Structure formats: C-alpha cells, structure tokens
Amino acid sequence: MKLYSINTGYFKLDGGAMFGVVPKSLWNKLNPADENNLCNWALRSLLIQTNDRLILVDTGMGNKQDAKFFGHYYLNGNDTLDGSLAAHGFSRNDITDVFHTHLHFDHCGGTIERVGDQLVPAFPNANFWSNAKHWEWATRPNDREKASFLKENIIPIQESGRLKMAGTPPADFDSNNLLGSTDFADGIRIRFVNGHTGEMMLPQISYKGRTIVYMADLLPSVAHIPLPYIMGYDMFPLTTLKEKKSFLQEAAENDYVLFFEHDPVNECCTVQQTEKGIRVKDTFQLNAL
C-alpha cells in the first residue's frame, strides 16, 4: 500500500463559523482572518494505492459552480485535483474508487463535472462510495444543512449507476464505542461519527506499522484539537464533543497519525496527553512516514 496527499486547492470560510463558541481573540491567533472575517482552509484529499485499487478519499469542491457560488467561498491557490494526481503519476482515469466521507459540497464537488449542459462523473472508471444512512440524510436534508448538500453534486452519482453503499455498524454495536467501525478493504476500516452530519465516514488505514485516520470534519485542523473548538456547522455539537474526546484519548494512547483535510498548513500530526488535555505532539507531512 502507498498513500499520497492530494491537494485540490484552498477556500475561505467564516472564522466564527469554523471555531464555534471560541472567541476570535483566541482562534485568530491560530488561523488569522482577513478583513471579511474569512480564514483560508485546505481541500486535501487522500489517495490510497493498494495491489488492485486506487482509492481517492474526497474530491474537494470541483469547479463547475457559477461565479456567485465561488464569490462566497473564494477557491484559491495553484493546487488542483488533476495537477496533484499527475504529480504522483496518476490521472482521473486510474481511480477505481471514490470514497466520500460525507456529501457536503467541499468534500464531493469534484466528483461530478459539467460537460456542456451535462453533469457527468469526473472519474469514468470509478465506483462511488457513500452509505445508506448518510445518503438518506443528504438527499432529504434538514433545513439547516441543505445548503451544504447540492443536488448537482449528489444525484448524478446515483444516475451513473456506480453508487455503492458501505456497510454501517449494526444498531446494537458496543455502546461504549462511540466510533463504531466496519471493514472497507484490506488494511482499511471505516469509523462512523454523527456530530458533524449523519454517518460521516472516517477511513482508518494500517500503513507502515502505523494507524492513520483521515479526520474529515471531526477534526478539520490541528487548531480544532482542544475539545471546545467545535464548528458552528456541526449538526450535533455535543455529539461531536463526545466523539472528539473518545477518539483523541484513543489516538494519544495508540500514537495514531491524524491526517487533516482542511488544515491550511499541517497535513498530519500525532497527539499526547498534557496537563491541559490532549494536545499536538508532532506535526509532519504524510511523505515523512
């Protein structure tokens, strides 16, 4: 197995929304806001190469939206999905599986592209993975979250005929395990969390003797490791709090590598127990492993 960090660009979101109840006087030191109170965030995917599969975890925002849309989110930087794949010797045609942690636009927008007046899969040879519970959540969204679930990103996946559903933990899984998991592929398990959105999937990967977890929106960045740092976007912040606390304790005890989708600077880190709670131990690039 080989892992590659795939940078697809950067975008901007309101700092207050990204840090929730934490005062700006604190979070602004971690990711300084511009004059519009916007902070820059990465759109970082993960490419997993196994013996017979090439799995892309999340696909960024894509570029099919109109100018008004990008006027809200300010896609920026020189990185692109195609450029990052090419830097490692791959193209979209090589991808066998696109794994969506969840179907918010900044995680799945690159899955579907516009060709003329048609919306078609950007990966012609891939299967597209979600899970039945999250698919229902995304296609029948609540009023608060529906702006993040865009039909043009989601419905064409189903229409392609290549939508696959990962198994979810049974209803009676160990209630002490807030992060119930199932197998996805050899060396890859899926952890499920529900604070940010319903049944978000976090790939947990056995790699070079280490355990790597793709954090998606449970921990968008290193700055979100302290427990109170919970996004205003989360549907169930108290659930996120429980999930973070449980996961970080496990990560510290087992020296997990955390891979960040949105941290604009840090790709990976490990964590440790301190007098102030669990905090960053080391930060590094994925290719340092």
C-alpha angles and dihedrals in degrees: 000000000000129000127207131188110230115198113198099177140278133278138186131245134174110276094219092054091049095051101035115197095001110111119248090237086069105035095042088069089059101046110005115222126226125234090284093053090252124141124203118242135185126244097210122172128187125229117206117195116195130169093278108008139061107203122192115199109210125339108224124234100310121211106258098100123100129258092263091058094049089045086068098045105030102215104209146163134064098271120106134176093244093046093049093048091048091051087064095043098261139112135197089264090065095059112106098178135025110200115199115202084197137332104255109134096252091057103043107020092103092057093078125045134189116243109181104311093335130096109215138165113277090212108059097188101039137102114223119226131208130131130253096245094050092043089057090047092051099043094046099035128181118248093255096053104032094096087067095051107069116191092215089061097045115031095055088058090061092042090055090069090229101096112129128189122220117217117259127213115274117260090251097052116139105297090209089063102076089179102054112186142200134192120266104169139338105305093005126098128177120230116199125214130176110189098088096037137334115298099344110186124225116191113224111199132194104218132165091339093309134102113234122190122195101220102200106175100335086083109007093181146354087267090065096060097096106087100241092054098097124148122251086226093068114111094211110023095178089055089050088051092055093044093049093047093049095044097045092051090052092045093051094047093048101035094239121184112234115210114202125215098190108027105118093208112019124062098181143007144172123220137218140191114261136169088267094050129265112344140165117296103179135352123207146146120273092242089062090075 
